């Protein structure tokens, strides 16, 4: 409790009555710390602080410094350098510096402000850096029987630093990418410009994430046989700088360092490789980035609806009342009421297991057989007796079946992509019969590509949204015709020349 109370006192200057005054003083000491200055005198604080108005008197600064010392943010030491007489000796003069708690508070406040002001970024450069660091580790593992510990340590430090930045920014992006409140308060022209930039930004990142995730995953798998020894090397090297102690303390330090590096590697591995039934985090980020595009479009649609002066609910009810007044008969009014308020007969509700279920929905309750109500329902409000909850069923077999079915679907889609992605131009009329999966892939390619056309006679080339394929579509003459037989029917329309190429990792 005493430690907690002392920690709370360190933050009291932030919420005190003269919080702005105290923060001006603490900013001076934080700047002095960055400039490697050890101690400051009150007159130096008075001269260097950025006061919001006119500088306060020195006595007020001395009182604030004493209060900050009482709270534990500062440490004071007698100042004997300027003593020139006996009166100066007995007069209280102090040098001030940041205490250990004060340094922690300043670091926390800087991190707090930086976190609030940070904008989420999707770092394609970080993916490239992670790839290069993993390649360097792979080269170190293959060069010699025992890699250079210093080089391994340096490479792993860079890898962890880049990966932590990528993960933090991705987490911030996933937390608030839609920015719906800002979009709804923006001008229409600014929204349209931001929409185009964000979509281009997301497409570029998704493309790079798809290309590099597979390369990073392969490098991680290739490093699995050697990574344990390399992490042990790095932990042993870091343990050399541990504080001196007994043999058990040194062993605990080595174990702590090794456990820390193993956790970091596990986090990196979980980002690009699936663990158990959980998909890799890169896949979740990719799905979140793709879902940001329809979210943005929905926000823009809401803005357009608001700007177009859409009618409110009272206006809708007035219009509905006019429709009721225009009905020629009660039957028409009843049909309108059912359509407007979804008022349908409740004949689907039944309490009798042996009730006649062939009754039409238009049967009146007076003409239908009676319902037999169980006495328990009247007394307790429920028909089934209470009892223990059912046991949790083991769904491992069902999950395995679903995983096997999903793997089969993925293989079928990959085979369909390989059939279409030959890199050679081919007419749609020459594709022949397609199975269900190949036809779905073709429809997706046509949908993405034709959406970019401004005229029906324009040739279009673009990369697919998942970043895996590059498609070029060139329309032929208006009189040309293509027919593709599928298990669901015949797909027919104007003939085109389509060229589908897989996107290479280095492109």
JODA-V908052 format. One line per field, one symbol per residue. ss: DSSP state (H for helix, E for strand, - for the rest). A space follows every 10 residues. Layout:
BEGIN
ss=???
END
This chain:
BEGIN
ss=-HHHHHHHHH -HHHH---HH HHHHHHHHHH HHHH-----E -HHHHHHH-- -------HHH HHHHHHHHHH H--EEEEE-- -----HHHHH ---EEEEE-H HHHHHHHHHH HHHHHHH--- ---HHHHHHH HHHHHHHHHH HHH-----HH HHHHHHHHHH HHHHHHHHHH HHHHHH---H HHHH---HHH HHHHHHHHHH HHHHHHHHHH HHHHHHHHHH HHHHHHHHHH HHHHHHHHH- ------HHHH HHHHHHHHHH HHHHHHHHHH HH--E--E-- HHHHHHHHHH HHHHHHHHHH HHHHHHH--- --HHHHHHHH HHHHH----H HHHHHHHHHH H--------- ---------- ---------- ----HHHHHH ---------- -----HHHHH HHHHHHHHHH HHHHHHHHHH -----EEHHH ---E-HHHHH HHHHHHHHHH ---------E EEE-----EE EEEEE----- -EEEEE--EE EEE--EEEEE EE-----
END
